[in-house]
Amino acid sequence: MALSDPRLDSLLSGKGPKLEPLLRWLLEASPVASVDGEARRTSRLRRLREALDERGLVAKLAEEWNHASAIRLLAETGLPDRTSLLGEGFLRLVDRIIPRLDAEGDLYALLDRLDLDEADAAWIEGLPRDLQSTWASLVRPPTDIWVHAARLLAHRAAAVGLSRDLLSLDPAGSDADSPFFNLTKAVRERGERPQDPEARLAWERCRAECARALDQAQERIEEKGVSTDLVFRLELLQAQLERIAQLLAFVLGDGDGLAFTAELVRGSASQHGVMALLRTTVKRLARKVVEHTGETGEHYIARDRREWRLMGWSAAGGGLLTAGTALFKYGLSALPLAPLLLGLALSFNYAGSFCLMQLLGFSLASKQPAMTAAALARALEADEDQTREIDLIAAITRTQVIATLGNVLAAMPAALGISALWIWLSGHGPLSPETALHSLHGSHPFHGWTLVFAAATGVLLWLSSLAAGWAANWSAYRRLPEALAQSHRIQALLGGSRAAALGRFVHRHISGFVGYAVLGGLLVFVPMAFAFAGIHLEVRHVTLQSASLALASASLWAQGALPWADALWGLLGIALIGTLNFAVSFALALWTALRARGLSGRASRHLWWNILRAFNRQPGRFLRPPVTGATLDSPHPGDPHA
């Protein structure tokens, strides 16, 4: 005889039990706190079953539970409603903000309204065996509901599997060869004739072929670029096929009802989570972006003395070009232009200079950290022994040192030479006294927010590297170089050989051009956006700042007003700005690469500790050129680009 519970008696009185009030009464009790060794919620569940038996309401409650919407509950709970990441994300955002009135008795909507979480799923999994058996007969839907749910899901999975972007992953195959053509038929026959061995074999064969097709699709997108919607559809298909197999198992009486119920609860809990939706899909995109960035980063690592010297000369060329970029910056800033026009002009100045640098084979030191960090993360994933990784980091840091020195030691003399020519021709410096003083103080490490601005610039450098990696991924996904080379319109316009050359040019430069264009825009418009919000932010880019320091010092010297102490402090500021540019962009890029590759925090902490130990023993290994004859090993066999 169940203990009397006035509220439960009230819920069971009247015309019959209502499912939602009973579930809410049940969920009010704690799934953890115990009474006589049993959770309060478990005790309530036991009392509810006893009360239903006493009043003869078991059949009525079972009838309400097996509502027609049980098909939707089984087929949709925990699975996305849309077949695109953007559409699903927008739907979830709207559902979080704006309420929606669902049909009366819809079990899917009911489960959603209950706001279940992981603790509820864990409670279900821990139910005593006697309660599992007594409730199984009541909540288990009839066979036809399982069959209908499986068929509904099969139609949806077939539609996704036959979408054009998935079929195009196998250009050599015929569309009619896709196993998803046969999915709905195999599921229908398996559900309608569960004991037929031919239907069983047909379903198992179709399922295996669909799984194989998904595996091949995953391999192909690993070889080329990634689309977020494509990754989203592949993951959706895998989840749908797994759910279909679960539903058909229940048709045969082989399903694990307790585990499946807990899975539905977990699925309902995550149904409207935007971050959970983005996590896996965007992680795959980030991985491909990082891989493409890492491929570029390999070119920025000097592995022997010859490459180290070449990097120094390349950086010197970049420094010479940057001196002119800095002068144009001041000239454009002096023009009476509206803020938007001025911002566009400055962005074109930066981006044009950086892209010209790329075409001439010159280097910009501040671009390298984010690129090389991605290459390091790729090596970390492939090798458990961190000895080679420490060698790689030493190569990265000494390459960064020579690249920064090349930029700065070329930019400053070039800027001084430009200033000397300007003074000789005009009799005064290229900068006004006010502008020169502002630039001089902007390099002072302890004047204002110089070091904070340098760290913020490191963030912008990291963002530009992500843009470069994304462009390379997009180009690979679209097969843009090949498409340009084989385009009939371009061949008719340029000729076949020039079209092929254009494809090679795009393959070689698109990543750099996009990264530099984004960097040029960020260096100008991010400070403008902050100013619009009332926050003062300036850019402190080591190469540009070194050229600015030289132009400002020469201008003030020509006027006999150079504060030598500030100029010397500015030299220290240049060193600290370069260090912060490097450290922040490298750290952010390495963090992104490690997260994208799923490497543990413990492994990264162990790496940093080993780096500090190695630097303490041999600091010159990280700063000076490599020893004659010493080279880094070529990529090891675990490296996908070996």
C-alpha positions, 0 to 999 in steps of 0.5 A: 500500500503506497503512503498517502500523498495529497498532491499525488492524489490530486494529480490522479483524480478527475478525468484521469492522469495528465502526463506533464503534471505528473512528470513535473511532480516527479522531477521536483524531487532530488535525484541525488538526496536519499531517503533510507538509501534511495533517492527521493525521486526514485521513491516518488516513482515507486509511489506513482506506480503503486498508486496507478495500479491501485486506481487502475490508471495504468492503461490510461497513462500508457495511452497518453504516453503512446501519443501519435507524437511518440514517432517524433519523440523517437526520431527527432529528439537530440538530432538537429532539425535543419540540414545546415549549420547556419539554419540550425544555429538560427533556429536554436537562437530563436527558440531560446528567445521567443516561445513557441506553442506546440500541439497539445500532447506533443511528447517531443515538445513536452520533453523540451519544456521539462528542461532536463539535464545530465543529472536526470539522465544519470538518475534514469541510468541508475534506476533499480531493476525492479522499477525498470521492469515495472515501468518498461511495459508502460512506457515502451511504445508498440512496434509500429511506432518504432517502425514509423520512426525508423522510416521517417528518419530513413527518408530524412537521412536519404535526402541529406545523403543525396545532397549535391555537396555530398555526392560531389565528393566522389566525382568519379562515381555515379549519383545512382551508385550512392547507397542512400538511394536504397536506405528507405527501402531497406529500412521499410522492409526490415521494419515490416518483416523483422524476422525475414533473413533477406530483409535483415541482410539487405539492411545490414548491407545498406547500413555498412555501405552508407557508413563506408560512404561516410568514411570515404567522404571524411577522408576526402574532406581531410585531403581537401578543404572543409565546408562547415555545412558539409561537416555538419551534414556528415555528422548529422548523417552519422547520428541519423544512421545510428538512431535508425539502427537503435529504432530497428533493434527495438522492433526486434525486441533487442534494444536497451530501453534504459540506455536509449531513454537516457540518451533521449534525455541527454539529447533533449538537454542539448537540443537548444545549445548553440555552443554544443552545436558549434563545438564539433563542426567549427572544430573541424573547420578550425583544424583545416584552417590550422593545417593550411596555416601550418603549411605556410608556416613551414616556409617561415622556419630556418632549419640551417644557416643558409635558410637563416641567412636567406630569412635575414635578407628577405626580412631586410627587403620587407623592412625597406618596403615598410619604411615607405609604407610608414611614410605614406601612412603619415602622408595620408593621415595629413589629408583632409579626408572623412574617417571612412575614406581615410581608413580605406586609404590607410588600409590600402596602403598597408595591404598593398605594401604587404602584398607587394612584399609577398610578390617580391619574396620579402618577409614581414616578421610579425606575420610569422609567429601565428603561422609557425605555431600551427606548424608546431601543433601539427608536429606535436600531434604526430609525435609523443616525444617532445625532443623534436618539438623543442628543436622546432621551437628553437628554430622558430624563435631564432628565425623570428629573431633574425626576421625581426632584426632584418625588418627593424635594421633595414626599416630604420636606416631606410627611414633615416635615408628617406628623411635625409633626402626629404630634409635636403630637398625641402629643408625640414623633416617629413613629419610636423613637430606634433606628429613627430613627438607623438610618434616618438612617445608612442615607442616609449615602453613606459609612456602611456599604453604602448605595451598594451597596444603592442599586445593588442596588435599581436591579437590582430596578427593572429586574426590575420593568420586565421584569415589566411588559413581560411582562404587557403581552406576555401581555395582547396575546397572550391579547387579554385586554382584548378578551376581557374586553369580549366575555365573556358572563359579564362582560357578564351580571354588569356589563353591556355598557358596563361590560365594555367599560370593564373591557377598556379599564381592563385594557389601560391599567393591567395593565402598570403594576399587574404591574410595581408588584406585582412591585416591591413584592414584590422590595423586601421579599422579596429582602432577606429571601432574602439574610438567609436565606442570611446576606447583609445586604442593604437597599433604598435606593429614592430616594423612599422613602429621602428620606421616611424621612430626613425622618421620622427627622430630625424624630423625632430633632429632637423628642427634641433628639438630631438629629445635623445633620451626619449629616442633611446627609450624608443629603441628599447620600446621597439624591442619590447613591442617586437617581443609582445607582437611575437609572444601574443600572436604565437601563444594565441595561434598555438592555443588555437592549433592545440584546441583544433587538434584536440591535444590535451592541456596536460601535454601542452603544459608539459611542453612549455615546462620542457621548453623553459628547461631547455632555454635555461640550459642553452639560451643561445640555442633559441636566439643565435643562428644554428650550428654549422651543418646542423639541421632539423630533421625533415618531417617525420613519418607521422607528419601528413605532409612528410 
